[in-house]
């Protein structure tokens, strides 16, 4: 990961650092843009998690990101990641995003961003494509608190009850350096999706990350509450009260 502030590196909160980086990526083009202002990442993960839920049905996926920094304050990017919606063939999620960053002093930083998510070619494209506004505030690169809201999220896979409405995600994260480039990450989150006909749910993550040159290795455990687990993984009602699994990722940043 390039040496940006942790708000940029963890722009998607606990759902992101549960993998280390569940960033989406792609291609941008422009004339007269300096090469040193470009950055990005490519990688491979055992699962594609976002806000505590799997976008790839617990299957390994590729990940990528390409972005351009406009001065010290703005970042524009695009990307793609492998996905596999339930009852659908494997495909890609495409994302476009624009972030505005602030470094208030040595301790405090913040970010506000907008993003558009699209799933071209998917049978569920109308349900899975949406827009998002997100905001993050960070303290000393250790604590992050974020909120993301989508005004046009749609209830997923629910023909009888799904509708388009406001969905919000609240997340709190903590990063602890251990030794050298080894660190630990903790996160908790809550999703409010009642306006879309989906269930509200809770999620949390704990993991280790280690940097080797421009490569980063992540190993994390993720917990998701039973309601979301039943709904998204076809789990029968008599199964465990929660959904837990381990995820490993390898990301190369440039």
C-alpha positions as CSV (number, residue, x, y, z in Angstrom):
1,X,0.0,0.0,0.0
2,X,1.4,3.4,-0.8
3,X,2.3,5.5,2.2
4,X,-1.0,7.4,2.4
5,X,-2.8,8.2,5.6
6,X,-4.7,5.2,7.0
7,X,-8.0,6.7,6.2
8,X,-7.2,6.4,2.5
9,X,-5.7,2.9,3.0
10,X,-8.8,1.7,4.9
11,X,-11.4,3.7,3.0
12,X,-14.0,1.0,3.5
13,X,-13.6,0.4,7.3
14,X,-13.8,-3.0,9.1
15,X,-15.2,-4.7,6.0
16,X,-12.0,-3.7,4.3
17,X,-9.4,-4.5,6.9
18,X,-11.0,-7.8,7.7
19,X,-9.2,-8.7,4.5
20,X,-6.5,-6.0,4.8
21,X,-7.8,-4.7,1.5
22,X,-11.1,-5.6,-0.1
23,X,-10.6,-2.7,-2.4
24,X,-12.0,-2.8,-5.9
25,X,-9.9,-1.6,-8.8
26,X,-9.6,-1.0,-12.5
27,X,-8.3,1.5,-15.1
28,X,-8.2,5.3,-15.4
29,X,-6.9,7.2,-18.4
30,X,-5.9,10.9,-18.7
31,X,-3.6,13.2,-20.6
32,X,-0.9,15.3,-19.0
33,X,-1.1,13.4,-15.7
34,X,2.2,12.9,-13.8
35,X,3.2,9.3,-13.3
36,X,4.2,9.9,-9.7
37,X,0.7,10.8,-8.8
38,X,-0.7,7.4,-9.9
39,X,-1.0,4.5,-7.5
40,X,-2.8,1.3,-7.1
41,X,-2.8,-2.4,-6.0
42,X,-3.5,-5.9,-7.3
43,X,-4.0,-9.0,-5.2
44,X,-5.7,-12.2,-4.5
45,X,-7.9,-13.1,-1.5
46,X,-9.7,-16.3,-0.2
47,X,-12.9,-14.3,-0.1
48,X,-14.3,-10.9,-1.1
49,X,-15.8,-9.3,2.0
50,X,-17.5,-5.9,2.2
51,X,-19.3,-4.7,5.3
52,X,-19.1,-8.2,6.9
53,X,-20.7,-10.0,4.0
54,X,-19.2,-12.2,1.2
55,X,-19.5,-10.9,-2.4
56,X,-18.0,-14.1,-3.8
57,X,-19.9,-16.9,-1.9
58,X,-16.8,-17.7,0.2
59,X,-14.7,-18.3,-2.9
60,X,-11.2,-16.9,-3.8
61,X,-11.1,-13.8,-6.0
62,X,-8.7,-11.3,-7.6
63,X,-8.6,-7.7,-6.5
64,X,-7.3,-4.5,-8.2
65,X,-7.3,-0.7,-7.8
66,X,-5.9,2.2,-9.8
67,X,-6.2,5.8,-8.6
68,X,-4.8,9.3,-9.3
69,X,-4.0,11.9,-6.6
70,X,-5.0,15.4,-7.4
71,X,-2.7,17.5,-5.2
72,X,-2.6,16.5,-1.6
73,X,-6.4,16.6,-1.0
74,X,-8.2,14.7,-3.8
75,X,-8.1,11.1,-5.0
76,X,-10.1,9.7,-8.0
77,X,-10.1,6.0,-8.8
78,X,-11.7,3.1,-10.5
79,X,-11.5,-0.6,-10.1
80,X,-12.9,-4.1,-10.2
81,X,-13.0,-7.3,-8.2
82,X,-14.2,-10.8,-8.6
83,X,-17.7,-11.5,-7.3
84,X,-20.2,-14.4,-7.3
85,X,-23.7,-13.4,-6.4
86,X,-25.9,-16.2,-5.0
87,X,-27.7,-18.1,-7.8
88,X,-25.6,-16.4,-10.4
89,X,-22.5,-17.0,-12.5
90,X,-19.1,-15.5,-11.5
91,X,-18.5,-11.9,-12.6
92,X,-17.0,-8.6,-11.7
93,X,-17.9,-5.6,-9.5
94,X,-16.9,-2.3,-11.0
95,X,-16.4,0.8,-8.8
96,X,-15.7,4.5,-9.5
97,X,-14.9,6.7,-6.5
98,X,-13.8,10.2,-5.6
99,X,-12.4,11.1,-2.2
100,X,-11.6,14.4,-0.4
101,X,-9.0,14.2,2.4
102,X,-8.0,16.5,5.2
103,X,-5.0,16.4,7.5
104,X,-6.0,18.7,10.4
105,X,-2.8,18.3,12.5
106,X,-0.3,15.5,13.4
107,X,-3.1,13.6,15.2
108,X,-6.4,14.0,13.3
109,X,-7.3,13.3,9.7
110,X,-10.6,12.8,7.8
111,X,-12.1,11.8,4.5
112,X,-15.4,12.2,2.6
113,X,-16.0,10.2,-0.5
114,X,-18.6,9.2,-3.1
115,X,-18.6,5.9,-4.9
116,X,-20.7,4.1,-7.5
117,X,-20.9,0.3,-7.6
118,X,-22.0,-1.7,-10.7
119,X,-22.2,-5.4,-11.5
120,X,-22.3,-5.5,-15.3
121,X,-23.6,-8.8,-16.8
122,X,-25.2,-10.0,-13.5
123,X,-28.8,-11.3,-13.4
124,X,-29.0,-9.3,-10.1
125,X,-27.6,-6.1,-11.5
126,X,-30.5,-3.9,-10.5
127,X,-30.4,-5.1,-7.0
128,X,-26.6,-5.0,-6.6
129,X,-25.7,-1.6,-8.3
130,X,-25.9,1.4,-6.1
131,X,-24.3,4.7,-5.0
132,X,-22.6,5.5,-1.7
133,X,-21.5,8.5,0.4
134,X,-18.9,7.7,3.1
135,X,-17.0,9.6,5.7
136,X,-14.1,8.6,8.0
137,X,-12.3,10.3,10.8
138,X,-9.0,9.0,12.1
139,X,-6.7,9.6,15.1
140,X,-3.0,9.1,14.9
141,X,-3.3,6.4,12.3
142,X,-4.7,4.1,15.0
143,X,-8.4,4.7,15.5
144,X,-10.9,5.1,12.7
145,X,-14.6,5.8,12.8
146,X,-16.7,5.7,9.7
147,X,-20.2,5.9,8.3
148,X,-21.4,5.0,4.8
149,X,-24.8,5.6,3.4
150,X,-26.5,4.6,0.2
151,X,-29.7,6.4,-0.9
152,X,-30.6,3.8,-3.5
153,X,-29.6,0.4,-2.0
154,X,-32.0,-2.4,-2.9
155,X,-32.9,-5.5,-0.9
156,X,-31.0,-8.4,-2.3
157,X,-32.4,-11.7,-3.5
158,X,-35.8,-11.0,-1.9
159,X,-38.5,-10.9,-4.5
160,X,-41.4,-10.5,-2.0
161,X,-40.0,-7.9,0.3
162,X,-37.1,-6.1,-1.4
163,X,-37.4,-2.4,-2.2
164,X,-35.0,0.5,-2.9
165,X,-34.2,2.8,0.1
166,X,-31.6,4.2,2.5
167,X,-29.0,1.8,3.9
168,X,-26.3,2.8,6.4
169,X,-23.2,1.2,7.8
170,X,-21.4,2.3,11.0
171,X,-17.9,1.1,11.7
172,X,-15.1,1.5,14.3
173,X,-11.6,0.2,13.7
174,X,-8.3,0.1,15.7
175,X,-4.8,-0.6,14.3
176,X,-1.9,-1.6,16.7
177,X,1.7,-1.9,15.4
178,X,3.4,-4.9,17.0
179,X,7.0,-5.1,15.7
180,X,8.5,-3.7,12.5
181,X,5.9,-4.0,9.8
182,X,3.8,-6.4,11.7
183,X,0.5,-5.1,13.0
184,X,-2.9,-6.1,14.3
185,X,-6.4,-4.8,13.4
186,X,-9.7,-4.9,15.2
187,X,-13.0,-3.7,13.9
188,X,-16.8,-3.7,14.7
189,X,-19.7,-2.7,12.5
190,X,-23.4,-2.4,12.3
191,X,-25.5,-2.4,9.1
192,X,-29.0,-0.8,9.0
193,X,-30.8,-2.1,5.9
194,X,-34.4,-2.2,7.1
195,X,-35.5,0.4,4.5
196,X,-34.5,-2.0,1.7
197,X,-36.4,-5.0,3.1
198,X,-33.1,-6.7,4.2
199,X,-32.1,-7.6,7.7
200,X,-30.0,-5.4,10.0
201,X,-26.9,-7.2,11.2
202,X,-23.7,-6.8,13.2
203,X,-20.1,-7.8,12.3
204,X,-16.6,-7.8,13.7
205,X,-13.1,-8.7,12.7
206,X,-9.6,-9.4,14.2
207,X,-6.5,-10.0,12.2
208,X,-2.8,-9.6,11.6
209,X,-1.0,-7.8,8.7
210,X,2.6,-7.9,7.6
211,X,4.5,-5.9,4.9
212,X,7.3,-7.3,2.8
213,X,8.5,-4.6,0.4
214,X,5.5,-3.5,-1.6
215,X,3.5,-6.6,-0.8
216,X,1.2,-7.0,2.2
217,X,-0.1,-10.2,3.7
218,X,-3.3,-10.3,5.8
219,X,-4.9,-13.0,7.9
220,X,-8.2,-12.2,9.6
221,X,-11.1,-13.8,11.3
222,X,-14.6,-12.4,10.7
223,X,-17.8,-12.8,12.6
224,X,-21.3,-11.9,11.3
225,X,-24.5,-12.1,13.2
226,X,-27.0,-14.9,12.7
227,X,-29.7,-13.0,10.9
228,X,-27.3,-11.9,8.1
229,X,-25.7,-15.4,8.1
230,X,-29.1,-17.1,7.5
231,X,-30.1,-14.7,4.8
232,X,-26.9,-14.5,2.8
233,X,-25.5,-18.0,3.1
234,X,-28.7,-20.1,2.9
235,X,-28.0,-21.3,6.5
236,X,-30.8,-23.4,8.0
237,X,-32.5,-22.0,11.1
238,X,-31.1,-24.7,13.4
239,X,-27.4,-23.8,12.6
240,X,-25.1,-21.9,14.9
241,X,-26.1,-18.4,16.1
242,X,-23.3,-16.7,14.2
243,X,-21.3,-17.0,11.0
244,X,-17.4,-17.1,11.4
245,X,-14.6,-17.8,9.0
246,X,-10.9,-17.0,8.3
247,X,-9.7,-15.0,5.3
248,X,-6.2,-14.7,3.9
249,X,-5.1,-12.1,1.3
250,X,-2.0,-11.1,-0.6
251,X,-1.8,-7.5,-2.0
252,X,0.9,-5.9,-4.0
253,X,0.8,-2.1,-4.0
254,X,2.5,0.3,-6.5
